[in-house]
Amino acid sequence: MLTACGSEKPSPPRCCESPRWEAVEQHGDVPPALWEASASFSRTSGDPAVVYRFGGQSGNFPDDYTVNDFHAFDVATATWRKLTSPPPAARAEALMIPGPCDDCVSIAGGRGRFRTGSDLMFPEMWTYHVQSQQWEQVSSENLGDPFAVRRSSALVVEVPRAGQSGKKTRYAFGGVGNTLPRFATTSTGLRNDVAVHDEDTGWQPVTTTGEKPAPRAWVAGGYDPDSHSLIVFGGYRLGADQGPDTPAGELFGPTNYENDLWSLSLETLTWTRLQPAGPLPAPRDNAVSFFDTLHGGLVVFGGQRFDGLSSDLWFYSVKDNRWTEVAFASGSPIPPARVGGISFVRETPTAYELYLNGGASSDGGASEFYDDLWKLIWLKR
């Protein structure tokens, strides 16, 4: 195992202080215990200081239901505020992004409940304006391609535009495409396409080349600025040994969870399957992640394995093409293992701070639901 300190690329040197978790005391209108909500900073000209959390799901089947709860979280004071402007319809696992305008945040896509027998997706986009405290549905003219938006549980990554200061493009990969029975066995139930969003074109699918990852959802990943590429790890997929007739009870077996690693060049839109050296993280979905630009690698925590939930921490070095499990600081508490929590990253001069909030102790059956908040301190030195 290695520790996260030092400044040498591509991976944190083996010295100094290991990463550690801290429980964060929350104030104000603390959101209820939910899972599969969405979260994002708003777009702002200064340092982002407020995170917005929308929607999610309460309970497990058959007593599960989606919500449209909407909260703002001030990171500096750890204070939540419930926002009361009439929000969009209840949904879970929407794509949530900063912008596209100044002082606003948006949701795109999202889903209703599974196991209803119906296809409950939201091929639409809504923007919340911070100053007016009002939601606005994006018009069909500005939305782009509705099919590009028709997804939930996707990886969403924001990428700076070369030569355009302050301008960013959002990429969405994969996700859930319908909520039909045995969705993973249907042609659009899991996706492996890439959609791009910017202010001028709305959401549009893009054509990629090379061998693609299998269709999947609940993946981890991030943006590597040195190679101008997306890094995609793991997720839930239809097993290689499964097909259209696979019974529902067999769709959460060992082959449904992945630990493969892919790179998508944003210069050429070409996929490359990476073959990392060293021990690999166990196959999983629902991990949380961020890209450490200082050390040149992907940080991945937790997730759902076939045999249960994880609380381990891994670092993938792009230059070394190697995974390494990372040890926590001695005595560091570790959050209860969970699935479906929200996460966001705040960068300070000395560290990356990965926040983890909410979630459930299981993705099926009896579960405990969380309203806690944790912060992982991943040092830059």
MIKOLTI-471801 format. One line per 2 residues: number of its first residue (from 1); their letters; for each residue x, y, z of C-alpha. Coordinates in Angstrom, 3 decimals, m for minus. Example, Ala and Ser with C-alpha at 12.3 -4.5 7.8 and 13.67 -1.06 7.14 Angstrom:
BEGIN
1	AS	12.300/m4.500/7.800  13.670/m1.060/7.140
This chain:
BEGIN
1	ML	0.000/0.000/0.000  1.067/3.613/m0.459
3	TA	0.374/6.926/1.208  m1.013/10.024/m0.485
5	CG	1.639/12.679/m0.028  4.503/14.259/m1.858
7	SE	4.505/16.106/m5.163  6.200/13.753/m7.581
9	KP	4.201/12.392/m10.489  2.783/9.946/m11.365
11	SP	1.848/8.558/m7.976  2.017/9.754/m4.388
13	PR	5.481/8.977/m2.982  5.731/6.421/m0.213
15	CC	6.226/8.835/2.657  4.570/11.248/5.001
17	ES	0.921/11.316/5.907  m1.707/8.856/4.665
19	PR	m5.223/9.910/3.637  m7.767/10.020/6.411
21	WE	m11.537/10.224/6.813  m13.269/12.700/9.082
23	AV	m16.927/12.693/10.091  m18.399/16.142/9.382
25	EQ	m20.876/17.688/11.799  m23.791/19.003/9.749
27	HG	m25.966/22.016/10.494  m29.225/23.487/9.259
29	DV	m31.830/21.550/7.260  m29.975/18.235/7.083
31	PP	m31.491/16.199/4.219  m33.366/13.002/5.065
33	AL	m31.684/9.633/4.753  m31.891/8.864/1.024
35	WE	m29.930/7.106/m1.650  m29.378/7.605/m5.398
37	AS	m29.632/11.394/m5.239  m27.574/13.727/m7.466
39	AS	m25.175/16.532/m6.539  m23.126/19.277/m8.144
41	FS	m21.598/22.669/m7.521  m23.219/25.520/m9.417
43	RT	m21.318/27.361/m12.096  m19.694/30.438/m10.628
45	SG	m16.961/32.896/m11.509  m15.218/32.327/m8.164
47	DP	m14.279/29.262/m6.169  m17.324/26.961/m5.863
49	AV	m18.603/27.052/m2.312  m22.145/25.652/m2.460
51	VY	m23.186/22.137/m3.503  m26.737/21.365/m4.633
53	RF	m28.372/17.990/m3.975  m31.484/16.907/m5.864
55	GG	m33.876/13.961/m5.780  m33.074/10.392/m4.917
57	QS	m34.917/7.359/m3.664  m36.300/6.457/m0.276
59	GN	m36.706/2.890/0.903  m36.314/m0.491/m0.797
61	FP	m38.682/m2.438/m3.030  m41.638/m2.736/m2.672
63	DD	m41.757/0.368/m0.466  m39.353/2.490/m2.515
65	YT	m40.286/5.811/m4.064  m38.441/8.644/m5.761
67	VN	m38.376/12.169/m4.336  m37.668/15.707/m5.541
69	DF	m36.074/17.037/m2.376  m33.715/19.924/m3.155
71	HA	m31.025/21.224/m0.805  m28.026/23.556/m0.885
73	FD	m24.918/22.798/1.159  m22.434/25.491/2.184
75	VA	m19.111/23.653/2.330  m17.356/26.249/4.489
77	TA	m19.928/26.100/7.308  m21.235/22.531/6.694
79	TW	m24.746/23.983/6.660  m27.672/22.619/4.645
81	RK	m30.602/24.721/3.457  m33.808/23.219/2.078
83	LT	m34.853/25.036/m1.100  m38.592/25.442/m1.564
85	SP	m38.991/26.713/m5.132  m41.274/24.204/m6.920
87	PP	m38.798/21.632/m8.240  m38.995/19.242/m11.227
89	AA	m40.790/15.919/m10.831  m39.335/13.322/m8.480
91	RA	m36.550/11.180/m9.936  m33.395/9.319/m8.997
93	EA	m29.850/9.303/m10.368  m30.221/12.290/m12.678
95	LM	m27.111/13.750/m14.287  m26.311/16.952/m12.381
97	IP	m23.917/19.542/m13.815  m22.698/23.095/m13.145
99	GP	m24.193/25.694/m15.486  m24.680/26.073/m18.340
101	CD	m25.229/29.707/m17.320  m23.499/31.646/m14.576
103	DC	m24.916/31.090/m11.088  m26.956/28.060/m12.056
105	VS	m26.958/24.284/m11.790  m28.822/21.751/m13.931
107	IA	m30.214/18.243/m13.886  m30.568/16.122/m17.013
109	GG	m32.224/12.761/m17.433  m32.955/10.638/m14.387
111	RG	m35.305/7.745/m13.788  m38.391/6.700/m11.904
113	RF	m38.766/3.470/m9.948  m37.593/0.102/m11.158
115	RT	m39.891/m2.955/m10.942  m43.118/m1.175/m11.880
117	GS	m43.388/m2.801/m15.303  m43.130/0.622/m16.953
119	DL	m40.384/2.622/m18.642  m40.002/5.691/m16.413
121	MF	m37.240/7.882/m17.811  m36.902/11.678/m18.058
123	PE	m35.438/12.799/m21.423  m35.363/16.437/m20.319
125	MW	m33.174/19.052/m18.654  m33.960/21.594/m15.940
127	TY	m31.837/24.544/m14.769  m31.980/26.133/m11.323
129	HV	m31.073/29.833/m11.242  m29.423/30.684/m7.938
131	QS	m30.233/34.406/m7.930  m33.936/34.111/m8.778
133	QQ	m34.276/30.783/m6.912  m36.378/29.413/m9.760
135	WE	m36.276/26.252/m11.866  m36.620/26.550/m15.651
137	QV	m37.143/23.660/m18.062  m34.745/23.797/m20.989
139	SS	m36.641/24.191/m24.249  m36.615/21.458/m26.861
141	EN	m34.644/23.783/m29.155  m31.841/24.082/m26.599
143	LG	m32.011/20.567/m25.189  m30.365/18.857/m28.139
145	DP	m30.998/15.176/m28.828  m33.541/13.775/m26.312
147	FA	m32.062/10.283/m26.630  m28.659/11.626/m25.566
149	VR	m30.328/12.833/m22.337  m32.463/9.736/m21.760
151	RS	m30.302/8.084/m19.153  m29.524/7.888/m15.462
153	SA	m26.660/6.495/m13.371  m24.109/7.712/m15.922
155	LV	m20.569/8.984/m15.502  m20.544/12.771/m16.050
157	VE	m17.228/14.620/m16.417  m16.649/18.341/m16.997
159	VP	m13.722/19.236/m19.278  m12.188/22.696/m19.917
161	RA	m12.288/23.846/m23.529  m8.874/24.474/m25.032
163	GQ	m8.249/28.149/m25.698  m11.594/29.252/m24.237
165	SG	m11.087/30.486/m20.706  m13.972/29.588/m18.419
167	KK	m15.743/27.499/m21.061  m16.340/23.838/m20.322
169	TR	m17.847/20.824/m22.065  m19.607/17.998/m20.225
171	YA	m19.260/14.379/m21.298  m21.682/11.656/m20.231
173	FG	m20.811/7.992/m20.645  m23.066/4.972/m20.319
175	GV	m25.816/4.682/m17.741  m29.254/3.139/m17.415
177	GN	m31.514/3.680/m20.432  m34.862/2.280/m19.254
179	TL	m36.601/0.902/m16.179  m38.315/m2.027/m17.880
181	PR	m38.358/m5.452/m16.206  m34.940/m7.118/m16.512
183	FA	m33.669/m3.822/m17.935  m30.094/m5.087/m18.288
185	TT	m31.202/m7.646/m20.898  m32.959/m5.074/m23.116
187	ST	m31.282/m3.262/m26.006  m31.336/0.156/m24.312
189	GL	m31.327/m0.911/m20.664  m27.600/m0.273/m20.326
191	RN	m25.648/2.134/m22.519  m22.066/2.551/m23.712
193	DV	m22.461/5.670/m25.815  m20.986/9.103/m25.166
195	AV	m22.986/12.335/m25.176  m21.544/15.851/m25.114
197	HD	m23.174/18.981/m23.730  m22.244/22.602/m24.297
199	ED	m24.169/25.845/m24.289  m24.368/26.062/m28.094
201	TG	m25.590/22.605/m29.095  m27.250/21.163/m26.004
203	WQ	m26.805/17.397/m25.597  m25.537/15.519/m28.642
205	PV	m24.260/11.954/m29.146  m20.754/11.642/m30.522
207	TT	m19.277/8.858/m32.605  m16.364/7.011/m31.016
209	TG	m13.928/4.557/m32.572  m12.038/1.532/m31.330
211	EK	m13.274/m1.301/m29.153  m15.887/0.116/m26.756
213	PA	m16.536/m0.845/m23.148  m19.533/m3.127/m22.747
215	PR	m22.757/m1.209/m21.969  m22.791/m0.401/m18.265
217	AW	m23.949/1.911/m15.486  m22.740/3.090/m12.066
219	VA	m19.154/3.473/m13.306  m16.326/5.500/m11.769
221	GG	m13.946/7.744/m13.638  m12.470/11.172/m14.231
223	YD	m10.708/13.506/m16.650  m6.939/13.308/m17.194
225	PD	m5.781/16.724/m18.459  m2.281/15.518/m19.373
227	SH	m3.615/13.057/m21.964  m6.885/14.960/m22.560
229	SL	m8.834/11.761/m22.009  m11.590/10.264/m19.910
231	IV	m10.659/7.379/m17.620  m13.503/4.893/m16.987
233	FG	m13.423/2.144/m14.362  m15.717/m0.778/m13.567
235	GY	m19.487/m0.627/m13.302  m22.502/m2.903/m13.655
237	RL	m23.036/m4.725/m16.971  m24.844/m7.659/m18.496
239	GA	m22.480/m10.547/m17.857  m20.513/m11.971/m20.768
241	DQ	m22.200/m15.307/m20.015  m25.700/m13.790/m19.991
243	GP	m28.256/m12.850/m22.621  m31.846/m11.808/m23.335
245	DT	m33.259/m14.864/m21.575  m31.237/m14.635/m18.366
247	PA	m33.666/m14.789/m15.403  m33.958/m11.653/m13.296
249	GE	m32.620/m13.482/m10.244  m29.323/m14.163/m12.018
251	LF	m28.626/m10.590/m13.136  m26.587/m9.688/m10.071
253	GP	m23.992/m12.442/m10.225  m20.192/m12.373/m10.326
255	TN	m20.005/m11.512/m14.045  m22.239/m8.442/m13.691
257	YE	m19.555/m6.417/m11.903  m16.463/m5.124/m13.703
259	ND	m12.979/m3.944/m12.799  m11.805/m3.151/m16.319
261	LW	m10.210/0.200/m17.124  m10.652/2.267/m20.283
263	SL	m9.375/5.514/m21.742  m11.279/7.681/m24.225
265	SL	m9.087/10.178/m26.064  m11.006/13.427/m26.431
267	ET	m8.712/14.416/m29.299  m9.612/11.441/m31.488
269	LT	m12.658/10.028/m29.624  m10.934/6.643/m29.675
271	WT	m11.389/4.066/m26.923  m8.417/2.100/m25.581
273	RL	m8.687/m0.735/m23.071  m5.916/m0.359/m20.516
275	QP	m4.096/m3.351/m19.058  m2.790/m2.193/m15.670
277	AG	0.035/m3.952/m13.884  m0.106/m5.097/m10.294
279	PL	m3.054/m6.273/m8.200  m6.436/m4.978/m9.348
281	PA	m9.400/m3.652/m7.362  m12.179/m6.217/m7.053
283	PR	m14.936/m5.856/m9.675  m17.546/m3.332/m8.491
285	DN	m20.076/m0.688/m9.361  m21.149/2.432/m7.454
287	AV	m17.614/3.413/m6.433  m16.865/7.116/m5.883
289	SF	m13.855/8.673/m7.562  m11.936/11.765/m8.581
291	FD	m8.857/12.481/m10.682  m5.758/13.703/m8.838
293	TL	m4.136/15.988/m11.426  m1.084/16.642/m9.251
295	HG	m0.058/12.981/m9.058  m1.611/11.959/m12.366
297	GL	m4.094/9.279/m11.391  m7.580/8.149/m10.507
299	VV	m8.609/7.800/m6.843  m11.391/5.239/m6.242
301	FG	m13.171/4.494/m2.965  m15.671/1.789/m2.036
303	GQ	m18.453/0.442/m4.200  m20.697/m2.598/m4.525
305	RF	m19.083/m5.973/m5.236  m20.876/m9.222/m5.963
307	DG	m20.096/m10.416/m2.442  m20.890/m7.167/m0.617
309	LS	m19.904/m3.554/m0.149  m16.328/m2.237/m0.152
311	SD	m14.554/0.383/1.937  m11.144/0.154/0.285
313	LW	m9.178/2.952/m1.397  m7.212/2.607/m4.642
315	FY	m5.008/4.806/m6.816  m4.438/4.245/m10.542
317	SV	m1.236/5.882/m11.849  m1.607/6.780/m15.522
319	KD	2.142/7.003/m16.143  2.905/3.737/m14.361
321	NR	m0.263/2.064/m15.657  m0.610/0.450/m12.249
323	WT	m3.211/0.123/m9.500  m2.104/0.324/m5.866
325	EV	m4.271/m0.076/m2.781  m3.842/2.905/m0.469
327	AF	m3.597/2.628/3.314  m5.572/5.022/5.485
329	AS	m3.823/6.972/8.226  m3.472/5.070/11.470
331	GS	m6.593/5.495/13.568  m8.618/7.014/10.741
333	PI	m12.330/6.203/11.016  m13.927/4.733/7.899
335	PP	m17.491/5.558/6.805  m20.035/2.746/6.897
337	AR	m19.907/0.950/3.528  m22.696/2.126/1.277
339	VG	m24.192/2.207/m2.174  m25.938/5.133/m3.859
341	GI	m24.451/7.992/m1.840  m23.595/11.353/m3.378
343	SF	m20.014/12.560/m3.606  m18.258/15.765/m4.568
345	VR	m14.682/17.037/m4.459  m13.385/20.346/m3.146
347	ET	m9.790/21.242/m3.942  m7.779/23.297/m1.448
349	PT	m4.156/24.495/m1.692  m3.000/21.488/0.348
351	AY	m5.446/18.661/m0.416  m8.293/17.175/m2.390
353	EL	m11.326/16.766/m0.137  m13.739/14.018/m1.189
355	YL	m17.130/14.360/0.501  m19.542/11.426/0.839
357	NG	m23.170/11.844/1.916  m26.173/9.558/2.226
359	GA	m26.624/6.167/0.610  m27.851/2.736/1.651
361	SS	m26.276/m0.311/3.265  m27.558/m2.564/0.463
363	DG	m28.935/m2.220/m3.057  m31.708/m4.735/m2.319
365	GA	m33.608/m6.152/0.633  m33.566/m4.688/4.107
367	SE	m31.232/m1.694/4.309  m30.076/1.063/6.583
369	FY	m30.249/4.508/4.992  m27.726/7.207/5.841
371	DD	m27.888/10.971/6.344  m24.270/11.310/7.500
373	LW	m21.460/13.298/5.880  m17.796/12.290/5.626
375	KL	m14.693/13.965/4.230  m11.628/12.158/2.877
377	IW	m8.508/14.314/3.029  m6.120/13.326/0.223
379	LK	m3.001/15.444/0.677  m1.174/17.041/m2.245
381	R	2.314/17.034/m0.754
